[in-house]
Amino acid sequence: MANGFEAAEARSDNARKEGIKMITETPLFWGSIMLMIGLIAGFILFNGSQPRVNNEFMMSLLMEILSIIAAVGIIDVLNRRRVRKEKEQQFIRRAGSRDNTTAKVAVEEMQYENLLVGPNGVLSGKHHLQGANLNGADFRYANLSDTFLLETHLINADLTKTDLRHARLIGTELQEARLWWADLEGALIVADLRGTNLKNCNLKGSNIRENITISGYVDGNMVPREYYTKLDGETILPDGTKFNPEEGFVQLEKFTDPN
């Protein structure tokens, strides 16, 4: 797992560098620097060394120039934010694709650009990935909190250290997926967990239900759909032991207890 932690640290370090680069490369940053330099220069050059009328005119002209530079910088920053937001929305749409290659590549690109990690992860917060084919996707350290994962395909996906707090995993296919150290606190789980590795994951306060019925529209008609949680002898529980089908769901209570 050392490589996984090193990869996360590298992504975090890259994010910090990109943040600094984004700030220092914007005209707003340099406009602010120039504004401060201009004010200092104006104070030195026009503080009583020239006639009052000339001083006022030159200071006014200087402030006008610097205000234009600052305005251009602000417009540039807003344009950059708009472009970034549009790019994020494109990533989200692609990640929700039913085509596995399209969805996986979108996740890979988001990971590369550090868009999934931390409180501002673009897939966190009520985003729907319903029916997305994300089998084998790399979601390590991603923030998927509050995400709606109805019928999402995550077979053999890597969800190590993934933040899934309060997520809705209903009809989610997680067979053979790795959820080592994942945080599922407060999550609603009605998923296929056969062969899933839940070692060291946090299930505190989660609601693992044996089944649930949800109504949805099919061909314009409201139709109830039944979903079931499935576990087998290959499902690894948070304490490293394997699920015993004969004991049933009672084995999960000690992990989901919120106290």
Phi, psi and chi 1 to 4 in degrees:
 res  aa     phi    psi   chi1   chi2   chi3   chi4
   1 MET       -   -8.8  -67.8  -53.9  -61.4      -
   2 ALA   -59.3  -39.1      -      -      -      -
   3 ASN   -63.6  -36.1  -69.5  -25.0      -      -
   4 GLY   -63.2  -45.6      -      -      -      -
   5 PHE   -64.5  -41.0  -73.2  114.6      -      -
   6 GLU   -63.2  -38.1  -69.7  172.7    0.6      -
   7 ALA   -64.8  -40.1      -      -      -      -
   8 ALA   -65.7  -41.6      -      -      -      -
   9 GLU   -64.4  -38.4  -69.5  176.4   -2.0      -
  10 ALA   -64.9  -42.1      -      -      -      -
  11 ARG   -64.2  -39.1  -73.5 -161.8  -66.9  -90.6
  12 SER   -66.0  -41.2  178.6      -      -      -
  13 ASP   -65.6  -39.9 -175.6   56.7      -      -
  14 ASN   -64.0  -38.0  -72.6  -23.4      -      -
  15 ALA   -63.2  -42.4      -      -      -      -
  16 ARG   -62.9  -43.2  -73.1 -167.5  -65.4  -89.7
  17 LYS   -64.3  -41.0  -69.1  179.0  179.8  177.7
  18 GLU   -65.3  -37.3  -74.7  -63.2  -38.5      -
  19 GLY   -63.7  -44.4      -      -      -      -
  20 ILE   -64.6  -41.7  -65.7  171.5      -      -
  21 LYS   -63.2  -42.0 -178.0  179.1  178.9 -178.7
  22 MET   -61.9  -38.6 -176.2  178.6  -63.9      -
  23 ILE   -70.8  -49.0  -67.3  171.9      -      -
  24 THR   -74.0  -18.1   56.7      -      -      -
  25 GLU   -92.4   -3.9  -72.9 -174.8   -8.3      -
  26 THR   -85.9  145.2   59.5      -      -      -
  27 PRO   -59.5  -28.6  -27.2   36.5      -      -
  28 LEU   -60.8  -42.2  177.9   60.4      -      -
  29 PHE   -61.5  -52.4  173.3   80.2      -      -
  30 TRP   -70.2  -29.5  -67.0  109.9      -      -
  31 GLY   -63.4  -39.7      -      -      -      -
  32 SER   -65.5  -41.1  -60.2      -      -      -
  33 ILE   -61.4  -44.7  -63.8  -63.7      -      -
  34 MET   -65.5  -35.8  -69.4 -179.8   67.5      -
  35 LEU   -61.5  -44.5  177.6   61.2      -      -
  36 MET   -66.1  -42.1  -71.4 -173.4  -71.5      -
  37 ILE   -63.3  -41.3  -66.8  173.7      -      -
  38 GLY   -63.1  -41.1      -      -      -      -
  39 LEU   -64.3  -42.5  -70.3  173.1      -      -
  40 ILE   -65.8  -45.0  -65.7  171.3      -      -
  41 ALA   -63.8  -40.9      -      -      -      -
  42 GLY   -63.0  -39.8      -      -      -      -
  43 PHE   -65.2  -40.4  178.2   79.6      -      -
  44 ILE   -72.3  -45.0  -65.8  173.1      -      -
  45 LEU   -76.6  -33.6  -65.8  174.9      -      -
  46 PHE  -114.8   20.2  -52.0  120.7      -      -
  47 ASN   -91.2   78.4 -173.7   26.7      -      -
  48 GLY    85.4   -4.8      -      -      -      -
  49 SER   -84.6  -16.0   59.9      -      -      -
  50 GLN  -124.5  163.6  -60.9  -69.0  -28.4      -
  51 PRO   -55.8  150.4  -24.7   33.0      -      -
  52 ARG   -56.3  -43.2  178.3  179.6  177.9   81.6
  53 VAL   -62.2  -45.1  174.8      -      -      -
  54 ASN   -63.2  -41.2  -70.6  -16.6      -      -
  55 ASN   -57.8  -48.1  -77.8   -6.7      -      -
  56 GLU   -64.6  -41.6  -69.0  179.1   -8.7      -
  57 PHE   -63.9  -47.2  172.6   75.6      -      -
  58 MET   -66.3  -39.7  -66.6  -58.0  -65.1      -
  59 MET   -64.9  -40.6  -77.5  -63.6  -66.8      -
  60 SER   -63.3  -43.5  176.8      -      -      -
  61 LEU   -64.0  -42.9  179.9   60.8      -      -
  62 LEU   -61.3  -45.5  178.4   62.9      -      -
  63 MET   -64.8  -35.3  -67.2  -58.8  -64.8      -
  64 GLU   -64.5  -44.6 -171.8   70.3   23.3      -
  65 ILE   -63.0  -45.5  -66.2  172.3      -      -
  66 LEU   -67.3  -34.5  -67.8  174.9      -      -
  67 SER   -67.8  -34.7   64.6      -      -      -
  68 ILE   -65.2  -43.5  -68.4  172.2      -      -
  69 ILE   -60.9  -43.7  -66.1  173.3      -      -
  70 ALA   -63.9  -40.1      -      -      -      -
  71 ALA   -63.9  -42.3      -      -      -      -
  72 VAL   -61.8  -40.8  170.6      -      -      -
  73 GLY   -62.6  -42.8      -      -      -      -
  74 ILE   -64.0  -43.5  -68.7  171.6      -      -
  75 ILE   -61.2  -40.5  -66.9  171.3      -      -
  76 ASP   -63.4  -43.4 -179.6   73.5      -      -
  77 VAL   -62.4  -43.8  168.5      -      -      -
  78 LEU   -63.2  -39.5  -67.1  175.6      -      -
  79 ASN   -65.1  -40.9  -76.8  -26.4      -      -
  80 ARG   -62.1  -41.5  -74.7  170.9 -179.7 -102.0
  81 ARG   -64.5  -40.2  -71.3  178.9  179.2  175.7
  82 ARG   -63.7  -45.7  176.7 -177.9   56.4   78.8
  83 VAL   -62.4  -41.7  171.0      -      -      -
  84 ARG   -64.1  -41.5 -178.6 -179.5  177.4   84.9
  85 LYS   -64.4  -42.5 -168.0   67.1  176.6  177.9
  86 GLU   -62.7  -39.0  -69.4  175.1   -6.1      -
  87 LYS   -65.3  -41.4 -172.5  175.5 -177.6 -179.9
  88 GLU   -63.0  -41.6  -69.8  175.7   -4.2      -
  89 GLN   -63.7  -36.3  -69.3  -57.4  -44.5      -
  90 GLN   -65.1  -42.0  -69.6  175.7    3.0      -
  91 PHE   -59.7  -45.3  -82.7  137.2      -      -
  92 ILE   -62.7  -43.5  -67.1  170.4      -      -
  93 ARG   -62.8  -42.0  -75.5 -166.5  -66.3  -88.7
  94 ARG   -68.5  -37.6  -71.6  168.1   53.9 -155.2
  95 ALA   -64.8  -24.7      -      -      -      -
  96 GLY   -88.4    9.0      -      -      -      -
  97 SER   -70.4  150.8  173.9      -      -      -
  98 ARG   -85.6   -3.6  -65.0  177.1 -174.8  -90.2
  99 ASP   -91.4  120.5  177.1   75.1      -      -
 100 ASN   -60.7  -43.1 -176.7 -118.5      -      -
 101 THR   -63.3  -45.2  -60.1      -      -      -
 102 THR   -60.1  -46.6  -60.3      -      -      -
 103 ALA   -67.3  -44.4      -      -      -      -
 104 LYS   -64.7  -42.8  -81.1 -177.2   63.6  177.4
 105 VAL   -63.8  -37.7  169.6      -      -      -
 106 ALA   -61.0  -42.8      -      -      -      -
 107 VAL   -66.2  -42.1  172.3      -      -      -
 108 GLU   -59.6  -42.6  -70.4  172.4    3.5      -
 109 GLU   -68.5  -37.5  -68.6  177.1   -1.8      -
 110 MET   -66.6  -38.9  -75.3 -171.1  -75.6      -
 111 GLN   -62.9  -43.0  -73.3  -80.7   36.4      -
 112 TYR   -61.4  -36.4  178.5   77.6      -      -
 113 GLU   -94.1   11.4  -62.1 -161.5   22.6      -
 114 ASN    58.0   38.8  -59.8  -69.2      -      -
 115 LEU   -94.8   -6.6  -65.4  175.7      -      -
 116 LEU  -104.0  -17.3  -64.5  177.8      -      -
 117 VAL   -94.0  145.3 -178.6      -      -      -
 118 GLY    88.2  178.7      -      -      -      -
 119 PRO   -62.7  -20.6   21.9  -33.4      -      -
 120 ASN  -101.7   19.1  -63.6  -40.2      -      -
 121 GLY   -54.1  130.7      -      -      -      -
 122 VAL   -69.8  -14.8  -62.5      -      -      -
 123 LEU   -98.6    1.3  -69.2  179.9      -      -
 124 SER   -87.9  156.1   64.9      -      -      -
 125 GLY    84.3   71.1      -      -      -      -
 126 LYS    71.7   10.5  -49.5  -60.4 -178.4 -175.8
 127 HIS   -73.0  144.6  -77.7  -62.4      -      -
 128 HIS  -104.0  128.9  -71.2 -122.5      -      -
 129 LEU  -120.1   40.6  -67.7  174.5      -      -
 130 GLN   -60.5  125.3  179.7  175.2  -11.4      -
 131 GLY    73.1    3.3      -      -      -      -
 132 ALA   -64.5  140.4      -      -      -      -
 133 ASN   -96.1   88.5 -171.3  -14.8      -      -
 134 LEU  -110.6   27.5  -69.2  159.4      -      -
 135 ASN   -56.7  128.6  -67.7  -24.5      -      -
 136 GLY    77.7    7.2      -      -      -      -
 137 ALA   -71.8  152.4      -      -      -      -
 138 ASP   -99.8  101.0  178.2    8.0      -      -
 139 PHE  -109.4   23.0  -79.7  105.4      -      -
 140 ARG   -56.0  129.9  -73.1  177.0  -63.8  171.0
 141 TYR    66.0    8.8  -53.6   92.4      -      -
 142 ALA   -75.3  155.4      -      -      -      -
 143 ASN   -99.5  104.2 -177.0   -3.1      -      -
 144 LEU  -116.2   25.6  -61.2  179.4      -      -
 145 SER   -63.7  140.2   59.2      -      -      -
 146 ASP    66.1   10.5  -66.1  -61.4      -      -
 147 THR   -79.5  143.7  -57.0      -      -      -
 148 PHE   -97.8  111.2 -164.2   62.5      -      -
 149 LEU  -112.6   55.7  -60.2  169.7      -      -
 150 LEU   -74.0  120.2  177.1   63.8      -      -
 151 GLU    56.2   27.9  -61.7 -179.5   -1.9      -
 152 THR   -77.5  137.6  -55.5      -      -      -
 153 HIS   -93.5  111.8  -55.6  -88.7      -      -
 154 LEU  -129.1   33.2  -72.1  163.5      -      -
 155 ILE   -62.4  129.8  -61.9  171.3      -      -
 156 ASN    60.3   22.2 -160.4   35.5      -      -
 157 ALA   -79.2  154.2      -      -      -      -
 158 ASP  -101.6  107.9 -166.8  -17.7      -      -
 159 LEU  -115.4   30.7  -66.5  145.4      -      -
 160 THR   -59.7  129.3  -59.0      -      -      -
 161 LYS    60.1   20.0  -79.1  -81.8 -172.8  177.1
 162 THR   -77.6  139.3  -59.2      -      -      -
 163 ASP   -87.4  106.5 -175.5   -9.1      -      -
 164 LEU  -118.6   26.9  -74.1  158.7      -      -
 165 ARG   -60.7  131.2  -71.2  173.5  -62.3  168.3
 166 HIS    60.4   18.9  -54.6  -71.8      -      -
 167 ALA   -73.9  161.6      -      -      -      -
 168 ARG  -114.6  101.3  -61.3  -66.8  178.7  -96.1
 169 LEU  -103.2   85.6  -63.8   92.7      -      -
 170 ILE  -114.1  120.2  -58.0  172.2      -      -
 171 GLY    66.9   18.2      -      -      -      -
 172 THR   -77.4  134.0  -49.3      -      -      -
 173 GLU   -93.7  109.0  -65.1 -174.5   -4.4      -
 174 LEU  -120.9   23.6  -73.9  161.9      -      -
 175 GLN   -59.5  132.2  -58.5   97.8  -59.7      -
 176 GLU    64.3    8.8  -52.8  -66.1  -26.6      -
 177 ALA   -74.7  154.5      -      -      -      -
 178 ARG  -107.7  115.3  -64.6  170.9  -65.2  -75.4
 179 LEU  -117.8   37.9  -76.5   92.4      -      -
 180 TRP   -57.4  128.5  -57.7  -36.9      -      -
 181 TRP    57.6   17.0  -66.8  -78.2      -      -
 182 ALA   -69.8  150.7      -      -      -      -
 183 ASP  -105.6  108.6 -168.5   -9.5      -      -
 184 LEU  -113.8   25.0  -73.2  142.8      -      -
 185 GLU   -59.3  128.6 -177.3  174.7   -4.5      -
 186 GLY    74.8    6.6      -      -      -      -
 187 ALA   -79.1  150.9      -      -      -      -
 188 LEU   -98.5  120.5  172.7   59.8      -      -
 189 ILE  -124.3  114.9  -55.3  170.1      -      -
 190 VAL  -135.3   80.8 -171.0      -      -      -
 191 ALA  -136.3  168.7      -      -      -      -
 192 ASP   -89.0  105.9 -167.5  -25.3      -      -
 193 LEU  -110.4   25.0  -60.6  170.7      -      -
 194 ARG   -70.2  120.9  -70.8  175.5  -66.5  179.3
 195 GLY    77.7    6.1      -      -      -      -
 196 THR   -75.2  140.5  -54.8      -      -      -
 197 ASN  -100.5  107.0 -167.0  -30.5      -      -
 198 LEU  -104.7   18.9  -60.3  166.5      -      -
 199 LYS   -58.8  129.1 -173.0  174.2 -178.7 -179.6
 200 ASN    64.8    9.9  -68.9  -39.6      -      -
 201 CYS   -78.8  155.2   80.7      -      -      -
 202 ASN   -95.6  112.4  177.1   25.3      -      -
 203 LEU  -108.6   11.7  -67.5  172.2      -      -
 204 LYS   -58.2  125.6 -175.4  176.8 -179.3  179.8
 205 GLY    74.5    5.1      -      -      -      -
 206 SER   -79.0  158.8   62.9      -      -      -
 207 ASN  -116.3   93.8 -176.8    6.2      -      -
 208 ILE   -93.2  104.9  -56.9  179.0      -      -
 209 ARG  -100.5  145.7  -60.3  178.2   60.0  170.4
 210 GLU   -68.4  -33.5  -66.1 -170.7   48.1      -
 211 ASN  -159.6  162.9   59.1   76.8      -      -
 212 ILE  -154.9  147.8 -168.3  172.5      -      -
 213 THR  -114.3  126.8  -59.2      -      -      -
 214 ILE  -127.9  134.3  -64.8  179.4      -      -
 215 SER   -94.8  138.3  -64.9      -      -      -
 216 GLY  -148.8  164.3      -      -      -      -
 217 TYR   -83.3  130.1  -76.9  100.2      -      -
 218 VAL  -129.9  115.3  177.5      -      -      -
 219 ASP    54.0   38.7  -63.4  -33.0      -      -
 220 GLY    84.1   -1.4      -      -      -      -
 221 ASN  -113.1  140.0  -60.4  -47.7      -      -
 222 MET   -77.2  117.6 -176.0   66.1   74.6      -
 223 VAL  -127.2  129.5  177.9      -      -      -
 224 PRO   -75.3  139.7   27.4  -34.1      -      -
 225 ARG  -125.5  137.2  -60.2 -162.6   62.3  174.7
 226 GLU  -103.3  131.2 -167.1   83.4   13.7      -
 227 TYR  -121.2  147.5  -62.0   96.3      -      -
 228 TYR  -130.3  146.7  -62.3   88.8      -      -
 229 THR   -88.3  130.4  -66.2      -      -      -
 230 LYS  -122.9  128.6  -57.9  173.4 -176.3  177.8
 231 LEU  -131.9  156.1  -59.0   96.7      -      -
 232 ASP  -140.3 -175.2   62.5   10.8      -      -
 233 GLY   -65.9  -10.1      -      -      -      -
 234 GLU   -98.9   -3.2  -64.0  -56.2  -47.1      -
 235 THR   -73.3  123.0  -58.4      -      -      -
 236 ILE   -95.6  123.8  -60.8  177.0      -      -
 237 LEU   -82.8  168.1  -58.2  177.6      -      -
 238 PRO   -55.1  -29.2  -30.9   38.8      -      -
 239 ASP   -87.9    5.7   61.0   -1.0      -      -
 240 GLY    92.1   -8.8      -      -      -      -
 241 THR   -83.1  163.1   62.5      -      -      -
 242 LYS   -94.9  147.3  -70.0 -172.5  174.7 -178.5
 243 PHE   -64.7  134.1  178.8   77.6      -      -
 244 ASN  -103.7  107.2 -175.1  -14.4      -      -
 245 PRO   -55.2  -28.2  -25.4   36.1      -      -
 246 GLU   -71.4  -31.9  -65.5 -177.4    1.1      -
 247 GLU   -81.7  -28.6  -66.6 -176.3   30.5      -
 248 GLY    77.0 -158.7      -      -      -      -
 249 PHE   -69.7  -12.2  -79.6   72.7      -      -
 250 VAL   -60.1  -25.7   67.8      -      -      -
 251 GLN   -64.9  -21.2  -60.9  166.7   77.7      -
 252 LEU   -87.1  -15.3  -56.9  174.2      -      -
 253 GLU   -60.7  -38.0  -67.7  178.6   -2.1      -
 254 LYS   -68.5  -22.4   62.8 -179.5  179.0 -179.7
 255 PHE   -88.0  -30.0  -55.9  116.1      -      -
 256 THR   -92.7   -8.1   59.4      -      -      -
 257 ASP   -58.0  122.0 -173.3   -7.3      -      -
 258 PRO   -73.0  -13.5   27.0  -35.0      -      -
 259 ASN   -90.8      -  -59.2  -44.6      -      -
